[in-house]
Amino acid sequence: MNIISENEDERLAFIRILNILDTPIEKRFERIIKLARSAFGAPIAGLSIVDKDRVWFKSILGSDIYETPREGSFCTYTIMQDAPFVVRGANEDNRFTKNRLVSNNKPVNFYAGAPLAITKGIRVGALCIFDIEPRDMARDDILILEDFAFLASNEIKARMMESMNLG
């Protein structure tokens, strides 16, 4: 079952305006996920954009998977809310049994993602961390994850403004 946001058409139109899908790696995003990965001691960190049928990683460290189907994706659940989304044991959660990251040879068993809010109600993706071990997340850590997502969202906005000024 593929879940979609109530403003899905507007959200997807905004992603097209951002012109970020399938673009090369950018240092500004690599820095943020490198910091997030280090801050949480997570083996994998990424910045995703949730497209119509796929989750595409603008930047990911610790994995060679740059795109997954949207159906059964962690990031799809993340963009449905304003707050971070945390899954302690993904291999025990029926929502994620078909997720490539969970069924991989080094299966993801923990996910924490904060939505990338570009404007009120428009969440285009997630800043997320993954681990092969289940883990808990303290409230302070969730707040830090939100801060990383805020920084990433601001970089996406800055990127958009830069491309508008150049075009």
Secondary structure as UniProt FT lines:
FT   TURN            6..7
FT   HELIX           8..18
FT   TURN            21..22
FT   HELIX           27..40
FT   STRAND          44..50
FT   STRAND          54..61
FT   STRAND          67..69
FT   TURN            71..72
FT   HELIX           74..78
FT   TURN            79..80
FT   STRAND          85..87
FT   HELIX           90..92
FT   HELIX           94..96
FT   TURN            97..98
FT   TURN            100..102
FT   STRAND          110..119
FT   TURN            120..121
FT   STRAND          122..131
FT   HELIX           139..166
//
